[in-house]
Amino acid sequence: MNLQEVLDRAGSTVQLLRDSQLGAYIYPVVPSEFTNFRREVKAWQDTAALFDQSHHMVNLFISGKDALKLISDTGINSVAKFAVDTAKQFVPISPEGGVIGDGILFRLAEDQFIFVGRAPVANWLTYHAQQGYDVDLRLDQRSPSRPYGKQVTRDLWRFQIQGPRAWEVIEKVNGGTVEQVKFFRMGHLTIAGEKVRTLRHGMAGAPGLEIWGPYETYDKVRDTILEAGREFGLEPAGARAYSCNTLESGWIPSPLPAIYTSEELRPYREWLGADSYEATNALAGSFVSDRIEDYYLNPWELGYGSFVKFDHDFIGRDALQAIDAAQQRRKVTLAWNHEDVGKLLASPVDPDGPGYQFFDLPNANYGSSNFDSIVDADGNTVGLSLFTGYSANERKALSLATVNPDVPLGAEVRVIWGEPDGGSRKTTVQPHEQFAVRAIVSPAPYSVMARDSYHAGWRTAVSV
């Protein structure tokens, strides 16, 4: 059975995904906490943190003479200056102009690449590679969400060392000076006698590196980093803390893949399995429309407008050229009112008060793709809140959102928390009432350190 058959049988794509039994997105295998998530979150702002990204993303290895052509034909990004030993945040779109997803694309050699990210982009690249491209693909699937005690291995381990003292840790494990190359440039590092690959990054705002190597060296490399980082206050970050960095840095990680409607994509939906990410993805939140197209997001709405380059032909190019970029919603952060958040948090222990949808800490999302309505003082919908949680650094509940172009920074809006009619049949939802939470429209990234440190054009403030 394939995705198209699942959709035909369900009748309503929206209802199918709203009632998905998948649950919330899981960051697997890595312990939820090593100390406590507040301490771990504070480390990437105050000292340094070690993120373990080895398990929650797929690795798609792409090689062959048509590898670059495949990437150019499927991505909004220009490859005109895509040098070896650099990386890009790769964004493919559908023929209708909706984002499929995003992830990091590493160029290892002239005809060798690795895509790292969630399944929808890997699926998209794999399908199109089979349409006449001379490429070889190898998929290293993400680790199981619930391994139930079974051994888990990957082709690669992947870490990030981030924070204001990260470079001291990096140079100590290397045994000498490490050049701070430009953002998204790759290099090498020696750790515990192992030569590992590096990417200049800044996920938590401050300068740092993403590093990776063969999984069999995982323990030796990780132990060496932690021991070297002890004097600098390095903290290992668990799965609970990991999801918080996106709230501060402004990356929206889970757009709904825009693949459900285009007749041109029927063969793709027939290729995707009934158990694929696209078939089981859990759609959550107060925004409900009968049209699945209303959940699609274009590059400008997600802050990827600067990536759109018309110097090459790509799937969806005509759709993007027809869009007036100045009239699109833009990415912002919403800072939630602390009194209203207090009411949400108190709801589970108030037997006489209203029951609201549970607001978990630090990650409050209860689906894989989250869409909460944002309304103004008159009740008009002015945007969508897309990823919600709590930042221990900012001591605020925050959500990443996309809002109408005429909504200014500093405006007070309301986020409708919880689903209508008592909620859907998702496993993460209990019967509840909706609650309108006050919030202030704020810059993205919200973290001052992130806004001041990121390379222009990547997660930098796009809201004015």
Salt bridges, closest charged atoms under 4 A:
ASP19 OD2 - ARG425 NE 3.67
GLU33 OE2 - ARG38 NH1 3.92
GLU33 OE2 - ARG240 NH1 3.38
ASP73 OD2 - LYS69 NZ 3.16
ASP85 OD1 - ARG197 NH2 2.75
GLU110 OE1 - ARG107 NH2 3.32
ASP134 OD2 - LYS65 NZ 3.98
ASP140 OD2 - ARG154 NE 3.25
ASP155 OD2 - ARG138 NH1 2.09
GLU168 OE1 - ARG165 NE 2.74
GLU194 OE2 - LYS220 NZ 2.70
GLU210 OE2 - ARG158 NH1 2.96
GLU210 OE1 - HIS201 NE2 3.79
GLU227 OE1 - ARG230 NH2 2.69
GLU231 OE2 - LYS172 NZ 2.61
GLU235 OE2 - ARG39 NE 2.57
GLU263 OE2 - ARG266 NE 3.02
GLU293 OE2 - ARG291 NH2 3.92
ASP294 OD1 - ARG291 NH1 2.53
ASP311 OD1 - HIS312 ND1 2.85
GLU339 OE1 - ARG438 NH2 3.46
ASP340 OD2 - ARG438 NE 2.97
GLU412 OE1 - ARG414 NH1 3.64
GLU419 OE1 - ARG18 NH2 3.78
GLU419 OE2 - LYS426 NZ 2.61
